[in-house]
Amino acid sequence: MKPAPALAEGFPDLSGMRIAREPHWFRWLSAALIILVLAAIVRAFAGGQIEWSYVSRFLTVKVILEGIVNTMVMAVLAMGLGIFLGIVVAVMRLSPNPVLKTVAAGYTWLFRGTPLILQLLLWFNLALVFPTIGIPGLWSARAVDVMTPFLAALLGLGINQGAYTSEVMRAGMLSVDIGQYEAAQAIGMGRLRALRRIVLPQAMRVVIPPLGNEFIGMVKATSLASVIQYPELLHNAENIYYANSRVIELLIVAGLWYLLVVSILTPLQMLLERRFARGTLQFAR
């Protein structure tokens, strides 16, 4: 066994002394307060005027299940539209063409600067501005017939999402080293081909985490489409409690479904992030 090193002359031997640990009184106090607050909330819900039998009864009724399906369909389609528009606008923002840059900046400014619920209402009432829409000489229809709650919700949510996604995509493209662009030009790649084959694949590891968060936000944002009568989860729950006056019970049902969807999407997002970060982790080793 290796002997302990000798102490320098004049220094006391502290190896046998007891180590005094700092008491974390604030940590224990804050934990106790949090437990008390949570206990008070649980007691309020347990003793409140809530018929929990209604919650379990309506949790899986057909109308609620149809609402969650419509919610997910709208979230996927609107997010797909938002990602498409986001990529296009991000490319325009990075273009040397001043007209494209100005149009892209104006689009982002307009749709990020106005409330989403306002945009949904404007799309749904588009017939007040354009009574008919179509292609002159080929096709035309009344806007009130075309702009259904589904289409109005899709355009409102998707175009609004595109403004936010464009900034995420632009940040991802800017994170790619300038040498990658120069290497693509050196081998004769066009701008769009280099974007598709080199820039976007490398930018994905940067944009996937915020896009995952945006999609989870989109699932919850579909609830705003209830104001234009799109039959998503919250709208269908509202229709039920308008009939039976069980407001808090149906709101709890809707909340439980949103929590379930987010709980499923969160680990899926983490797996997707891990997949796109795999090359970076290997390089780091």
Rosetta blueprint (number, residue, H / E / L):
1 M L
2 K L
3 P L
4 A L
5 P L
6 A L
7 L L
8 A L
9 E L
10 G L
11 F L
12 P L
13 D L
14 L L
15 S L
16 G L
17 M L
18 R L
19 I L
20 A L
21 R L
22 E L
23 P L
24 H L
25 W H
26 F H
27 R H
28 W H
29 L H
30 S H
31 A H
32 A H
33 L H
34 I H
35 I H
36 L H
37 V H
38 L H
39 A H
40 A H
41 I H
42 V H
43 R H
44 A H
45 F H
46 A H
47 G H
48 G L
49 Q L
50 I L
51 E L
52 W H
53 S H
54 Y H
55 V H
56 S H
57 R H
58 F H
59 L L
60 T L
61 V L
62 K H
63 V H
64 I H
65 L H
66 E H
67 G H
68 I H
69 V H
70 N H
71 T H
72 M H
73 V H
74 M H
75 A H
76 V H
77 L H
78 A H
79 M H
80 G H
81 L H
82 G H
83 I H
84 F H
85 L H
86 G H
87 I H
88 V H
89 V H
90 A H
91 V H
92 M H
93 R H
94 L L
95 S L
96 P L
97 N L
98 P H
99 V H
100 L H
101 K H
102 T H
103 V H
104 A H
105 A H
106 G H
107 Y H
108 T H
109 W H
110 L H
111 F H
112 R H
113 G H
114 T L
115 P L
116 L H
117 I H
118 L H
119 Q H
120 L H
121 L H
122 L H
123 W H
124 F H
125 N L
126 L H
127 A H
128 L H
129 V L
130 F L
131 P L
132 T E
133 I E
134 G E
135 I E
136 P L
137 G L
138 L L
139 W E
140 S E
141 A E
142 R E
143 A H
144 V H
145 D H
146 V H
147 M L
148 T L
149 P H
150 F H
151 L H
152 A H
153 A H
154 L H
155 L H
156 G H
157 L H
158 G H
159 I H
160 N H
161 Q H
162 G H
163 A H
164 Y H
165 T H
166 S H
167 E H
168 V H
169 M H
170 R H
171 A H
172 G H
173 M H
174 L H
175 S H
176 V L
177 D L
178 I H
179 G H
180 Q H
181 Y H
182 E H
183 A H
184 A H
185 Q H
186 A H
187 I L
188 G L
189 M L
190 G L
191 R H
192 L H
193 R H
194 A H
195 L H
196 R H
197 R H
198 I H
199 V H
200 L H
201 P H
202 Q H
203 A H
204 M H
205 R H
206 V H
207 V H
208 I H
209 P H
210 P H
211 L H
212 G H
213 N H
214 E H
215 F H
216 I H
217 G H
218 M H
219 V H
220 K H
221 A H
222 T H
223 S H
224 L H
225 A H
226 S H
227 V H
228 I H
229 Q L
230 Y L
231 P L
232 E L
233 L H
234 L H
235 H H
236 N H
237 A H
238 E H
239 N H
240 I H
241 Y H
242 Y H
243 A H
244 N H
245 S L
246 R L
247 V H
248 I H
249 E H
250 L H
251 L H
252 I H
253 V H
254 A H
255 G H
256 L H
257 W H
258 Y H
259 L H
260 L H
261 V H
262 V H
263 S H
264 I H
265 L H
266 T H
267 P H
268 L H
269 Q H
270 M H
271 L H
272 L H
273 E H
274 R H
275 R H
276 F H
277 A L
278 R H
279 G H
280 T H
281 L H
282 Q H
283 F H
284 A H
285 R L
